[in-house]
Amino acid sequence: MEEGTKNGLKAKMRRGEKILGTFFELGGAATVECLGLAGFHFFIIDTEHGPFDVESALDFVRAAELRKIAPLVRVKDATRSSILKMLDIGAQGLIIPCIRTVDEVQRLVEYGKYYPLGRRGFATTRVASFGFEPGLKNIEDWFDRTNAETLIIPQCETAECLENIEEIAAIEGVDGIFVGPYDLSVALGKPTQFDNPAYIAALSRILKACKDAGKFSFIYSGDEAETKRHFADGFDAVAFGMDAMFLVNACRALIGRIKP
């Protein structure tokens, strides 16, 4: 246990460490182990655009625990079952896509946080060691500790979410905001124009909303220089690229060095 929490990723961000992760698209527990061995702080099991669901995600979470890399899940939607099941298998945090309204985010907190903060359903699932977790002897302490450890992270990628970002970031039970740059730029009418003043202003607004509310800020990046720039601008965590991209680039570079 680290600084009173089992969520080492959250503890690192609280200390001001810059956190680097990536998206997980290839599948396979061995891939997760390799990401952990490489030194990434977290990876995101993508069930929105990726092919995964709860049963496959469970194996990836187990592999993550073995190699000390934090397993986050981008859920496929904001329904109660999508939130509840991924937390019950041991995801340390959830990124929820396509958020538009304050009411949606309040429901996320209701689904993802236990009493008294929310109404998360209780069951002695894997995350509670199937009922053999010693902490269950005091259920309210268990609720409080789990609420503190679990990251609920709405994704800001719509015009409506941006418009409501200050109120959304301030909601108790929201732990951070994840910026989806591509869809956000499209929502602003500036597809992939990441140097456009409107897009840059949107990032600044999101960052300020997070800092004012004392919440963590996450963003995706597909470029090394851009990743460094996001850290310099004040983002707490960057999800850089994806495992498939690393594999292709590494193989191409290798072939280029060897091929006569």
Disulfide bonds with the S-S distance in Angstrom:
none
